[in-house]
């Protein structure tokens, strides 16, 4: 279940992060430890979503502030296969974020693509 939780969180962050990609590119690079901390905070905040609940305000906030460059490198084909992209898009939109079309993110092929 932890892998599924991480997978859903990754989708939430990737889609929301892609909406602010230009801002992220201007930000200073984060250390590996900072990225890991961001992911841990977000997974904790968004874990109830895996169990069918809607994102909490805390989860939506984590989705909005977690850096995209901390998330994309950990998306593997195994994680991508666990993600219901349509559900993730609905959840992201519920957090007040638009979803960019055809955004690709991942560490290895196949990339996660939001159509």
C-alpha positions in Angstrom: 0.0 0.0 0.0 3.0 2.3 0.6 3.9 2.1 -3.1 0.4 2.9 -4.1 0.4 5.9 -1.7 3.7 7.1 -3.1 2.4 6.6 -6.7 -0.7 8.7 -6.1 1.2 11.4 -4.4 3.7 11.5 -7.2 0.9 12.0 -9.7 -0.6 14.8 -7.6 2.7 16.6 -7.3 3.8 16.1 -10.9 0.6 17.5 -12.3 0.5 20.4 -10.0 4.2 21.0 -10.3 4.0 21.0 -14.1 1.5 23.9 -13.9 4.2 26.0 -12.3 7.2 24.6 -14.2 8.5 28.1 -15.2 8.7 29.2 -11.5 10.4 25.9 -10.5 13.1 26.4 -13.2 14.0 29.8 -11.6 14.3 28.3 -8.1 17.6 27.3 -6.7 18.4 23.5 -6.9 17.5 21.6 -3.8 19.7 19.0 -2.1 18.8 15.3 -2.1 18.0 15.6 1.6 15.6 18.5 1.0 13.8 16.6 -1.8 13.4 13.6 0.4 12.0 15.7 3.2 9.5 17.3 0.8 8.4 13.9 -0.5 8.0 12.5 3.0 5.9 15.4 4.1 3.7 15.2 1.1 3.2 11.4 1.2 2.2 11.8 4.9 -0.3 14.6 4.1 -1.8 12.8 1.1 -1.9 9.2 2.3 -5.7 9.3 3.0 -6.3 9.9 -0.8 -5.1 6.4 -1.5 -7.9 5.1 0.7 -10.6 6.9 -1.3 -10.7 10.2 0.5 -10.5 13.6 -1.1 -7.3 15.6 -0.6 -7.2 17.6 2.6 -6.2 21.2 2.6 -2.8 20.1 3.9 -2.5 17.6 1.0 -3.4 20.2 -1.6 -0.9 22.7 0.0 1.9 20.0 -0.2 1.0 19.4 -3.8 1.3 23.1 -4.6 4.6 23.6 -2.8 6.6 20.4 -3.5 9.3 21.0 -6.2 8.8 19.1 -9.4 12.5 18.3 -9.7 12.2 16.3 -6.5 9.4 14.1 -7.8 10.0 13.3 -11.5 13.3 11.4 -11.0 11.5 8.8 -8.7 8.8 7.9 -11.2 9.7 4.4 -12.5 7.6 2.3 -14.9 6.5 0.3 -11.8 5.1 3.4 -10.1 3.6 4.8 -13.3 1.7 1.5 -13.8 -0.1 2.0 -10.4 -1.5 5.4 -11.3 -5.0 6.1 -12.5 -4.2 9.3 -14.4 -7.9 10.3 -14.8 -8.5 10.2 -11.1 -5.3 12.0 -10.4 -6.3 14.8 -12.8 -9.6 15.2 -11.0 -7.9 15.3 -7.6 -5.4 17.9 -8.9 -8.2 20.1 -10.2 -10.0 19.7 -6.9 -6.9 21.3 -5.3 -7.4 24.3 -7.6 -4.6 23.5 -10.1 -4.9 23.3 -13.9 -3.5 20.2 -15.6 -1.1 20.7 -18.5 -1.8 18.5 -21.5 0.8 16.0 -22.6 3.2 16.6 -19.7 5.8 13.8 -19.4 7.7 13.0 -16.2 9.7 10.0 -15.1 13.1 8.5 -14.6 12.9 5.8 -17.2 10.6 4.9 -20.1 7.7 4.7 -20.1 7.2 8.2 -18.9 4.0 9.2 -17.1 2.0 11.3 -19.6 -1.0 13.4 -18.8 -3.2 13.5 -21.8 
